Structure formats: C-alpha cells, structure tokens
Amino acid sequence: MTLPQKQRADARSNRDRVLAAARETFAAAGLEAPMREVARRAGVGVATLYRHFPTRADLVTAVLAERVEACGVQMRRALDDPDPWRALSGTVLEFADRQVRDQALNEALLGSGEVGAAFGAERREHAQALNVLVARARAAGMLRAGVDVDDVRAGLLAIASLRRLPARTSAQVIGRLADLVLAGIRV
C-alpha cells in the first residue's frame, strides 16, 4: 500500500519541479521556449512533463494560475493594510516588479489571448481591489485632487507597456516610471 503513496509523492514532486522550471524558463526565454528545455531544467524526461501537462497551454495556464494567486494574496494583504498609502503604493511597486520579473507571463496574462482570458474573474477581482485601495487613499487625503482609479490604471498600463524593453534596461526604467506614477498621484 505504501508504494502507490510514494508514487503520488514522486508525481507531485515531479509536477512541482516542472512548474518551477517552467517559471524560470519562461521568464528567461519566453513562452515559446522549447518544452524539452523546461524538462531539462526540471530534471525530468519530456514524457514526464507531458504526462503532467499535455500541452504548452496547459503548462502556461498552470504557471499563470500560480502568478494570479500570488497577485491575489498581495491584493488581500494590501486590503488588510491599515495604511492606505502604503497599501496603494506597495501595490503599484509590486505590479512594476512583476513586469520586470515575469515579462512573458505578464504578456500572456495581460494580453488578449485565450490563456489570459481564463483568468477574467480574477482580473475583475483584482480590479475591484484596486478600486477600494484608491478610494481609501483618496478618503485619507493621500491623493492629489481629481486623481481617481482611472488615473492609477493609466499609470499601471504605462508601466506594463515597458515590459518588452531589453532586460538590461527594463528594471531601471520601469522602476523610475513607477516612482513617477506614485509621485504624480500623491498629495
């Protein structure tokens, strides 16, 4: 009886290794990186990778699901933060950091493709959380007169538009733009 449990534990371990390798591979080489490269980084055979994720879309979706969940956790932390400015500014800075770290994954998630569309409900939930964060910061007198959630979204879109910059400059430019967005909305 312990043998099947061991196999399940091994299968879980293999799946976890494939997901970790996929995150690294996609971040380094884009979503079109060869599946055999993901398998190599995970230390498993290609057949093992395909047993867990029959298609590239399945693997991308699984990696995106992790990222979307991490974003949800960050948004819930921000909503729980009693300091409205720290909550909003932290959200903007975290968003900017994700543009640098996960360019290819953000492209799939934020783009109009079907993989990103699978997360429509989560995207709406995150958008609603941003509405709350901006309303709290405005109510606390932390935002310039006239600044609303659409202004913050415009800043986030500007940050996201820079994710395709060459890696050697993206972190610096995206970080500077995030700082400018925050300076532009704060009183």
matplotlib code that plots the C-alpha trace (Angstrom):
import matplotlib.pyplot as plt

x = [0.0, 2.8, 4.1, 1.1, 1.5, 5.2, 4.4, 1.9, 4.5, 7.0, 4.5, 3.7, 7.4, 7.9, 5.0, 6.3, 9.8, 8.3, 6.3, 9.4, 11.5, 8.7, 8.6, 12.4, 12.4, 9.5, 11.0, 14.3, 13.4, 9.7, 6.6, 7.8, 10.8, 11.2, 9.3, 12.4, 14.3, 11.6, 12.0, 15.8, 15.7, 13.3, 15.5, 12.7, 12.1, 9.9, 7.4, 7.0, 6.5, 3.7, 2.1, 1.5, 0.9, -0.3, 0.0, 2.1, -1.1, -1.7, 1.7, 1.4, -2.0, -0.7, 2.2, -0.2, -2.5, 0.3, 1.1, -2.5, -2.9, 0.2, -1.2, -4.5, -2.5, -0.7, -4.0, -5.6, -2.6, -2.9, -6.6, -5.8, -3.1, -4.4, -2.2, -3.9, -0.9, 1.4, -1.3, -1.7, 1.9, 3.0, 0.5, 1.9, 5.5, 4.7, 3.0, 6.1, 8.3, 6.2, 6.6, 10.4, 10.5, 7.8, 7.7, 6.5, 3.9, 2.6, 2.3, 0.1, -1.9, -2.4, -2.8, -5.9, -5.0, -7.2, -4.7, -5.1, -8.8, -9.1, -8.4, -11.1, -12.8, -9.5, -8.7, -12.0, -11.5, -8.1, -9.5, -12.2, -9.5, -7.6, -10.8, -11.0, -7.3, -7.7, -10.9, -9.2, -6.2, -8.5, -10.6, -7.4, -6.4, -3.3, -4.1, -4.0, -7.3, -9.0, -6.9, -9.1, -8.8, -8.6, -5.5, -3.9, -4.9, -3.3, -0.1, -0.2, -0.8, 2.1, 4.3, 3.0, 3.8, 7.5, 7.7, 9.1, 12.2, 15.6, 16.3, 19.3, 17.3, 13.8, 14.2, 15.7, 13.1, 10.1, 11.2, 11.6, 8.2, 6.6, 8.2, 6.9, 3.4, 3.4, 4.8, 2.2, -0.8, 0.2, -0.5]
y = [0.0, 2.5, 2.1, 4.0, 6.8, 7.0, 7.2, 10.0, 11.9, 11.4, 12.6, 15.7, 16.3, 16.0, 18.3, 20.9, 20.7, 21.1, 24.2, 25.7, 25.1, 26.4, 29.7, 30.1, 29.0, 31.2, 34.2, 33.7, 32.6, 33.5, 31.3, 29.7, 28.2, 24.5, 22.1, 19.9, 22.9, 23.0, 19.2, 19.6, 22.3, 20.3, 17.2, 15.0, 13.4, 15.1, 12.3, 13.1, 16.8, 15.9, 13.4, 16.3, 19.0, 17.5, 20.9, 24.0, 25.9, 23.6, 24.4, 28.1, 28.1, 26.3, 28.8, 31.7, 30.3, 30.5, 34.0, 35.1, 33.5, 35.3, 38.6, 37.8, 37.2, 40.5, 42.3, 40.8, 41.9, 45.4, 45.5, 44.4, 47.1, 49.9, 52.5, 53.5, 55.0, 52.1, 49.7, 51.5, 52.4, 48.8, 47.5, 49.8, 48.9, 45.1, 45.4, 47.1, 44.5, 41.7, 43.4, 43.1, 39.5, 37.8, 39.6, 36.6, 35.5, 39.1, 39.2, 36.1, 37.3, 40.9, 40.2, 39.4, 35.7, 32.8, 31.7, 35.1, 35.1, 32.1, 34.4, 37.0, 36.6, 37.0, 40.1, 41.6, 40.8, 42.5, 45.5, 45.8, 45.6, 48.4, 50.5, 50.0, 50.9, 54.1, 55.1, 54.5, 56.6, 59.4, 59.3, 59.6, 62.7, 61.0, 61.6, 64.8, 66.5, 64.9, 61.7, 58.6, 54.9, 55.5, 57.7, 54.9, 52.3, 54.6, 54.6, 50.8, 50.5, 52.7, 50.6, 47.4, 48.8, 48.9, 45.1, 44.5, 46.6, 44.8, 43.1, 45.3, 48.5, 47.3, 47.2, 50.7, 52.3, 50.5, 51.4, 55.0, 55.1, 53.5, 56.2, 58.9, 57.5, 57.4, 61.0, 62.2, 60.9, 61.7, 65.0]
z = [0.0, 0.6, -2.9, -4.5, -2.0, -2.8, -6.5, -5.8, -3.8, -6.6, -9.1, -7.0, -6.7, -10.5, -11.1, -8.7, -10.3, -13.8, -12.6, -11.0, -14.2, -16.4, -14.4, -14.8, -18.4, -19.5, -17.6, -19.3, -22.8, -23.3, -23.5, -26.8, -25.1, -26.0, -23.7, -23.7, -22.1, -19.3, -18.8, -18.7, -16.1, -14.1, -14.2, -15.7, -19.1, -21.7, -21.3, -17.6, -18.5, -21.0, -18.5, -16.2, -18.8, -22.1, -24.0, -23.7, -23.0, -20.0, -18.6, -19.2, -17.6, -14.6, -14.2, -14.7, -12.1, -9.6, -10.5, -10.4, -6.9, -5.7, -7.0, -5.2, -2.0, -2.4, -3.1, 0.0, 2.1, 0.6, 1.5, 5.1, 5.4, 7.7, 6.0, 2.7, 1.1, 1.9, 0.6, -2.7, -3.3, -2.4, -5.0, -7.7, -6.9, -6.8, -10.2, -11.6, -10.2, -11.8, -15.1, -14.8, -13.3, -15.5, -18.8, -20.9, -18.3, -18.0, -21.8, -21.7, -18.7, -19.7, -23.5, -25.4, -25.9, -24.7, -21.9, -20.2, -20.7, -18.5, -15.6, -16.3, -12.9, -11.0, -13.1, -12.2, -8.5, -8.6, -10.4, -7.7, -5.0, -6.8, -6.7, -3.0, -2.5, -4.5, -2.7, 0.7, -0.2, -1.6, 1.6, 3.7, 1.8, 0.2, -3.4, -5.5, -6.2, -9.1, -9.1, -9.5, -10.1, -13.9, -13.4, -11.4, -14.0, -16.7, -14.7, -14.4, -18.2, -18.9, -16.6, -18.3, -21.7, -20.9, -20.1, -23.6, -23.1, -23.2, -19.8, -19.2, -19.0, -18.1, -14.3, -14.1, -16.5, -15.0, -11.5, -12.4, -14.1, -11.0, -8.8, -11.2, -11.2, -7.4, -7.1, -9.6, -7.7, -4.2, -2.5]

ax = plt.figure().add_subplot(projection="3d")
ax.plot(x, y, z, "-o")
ax.set_aspect("equal")
plt.show()
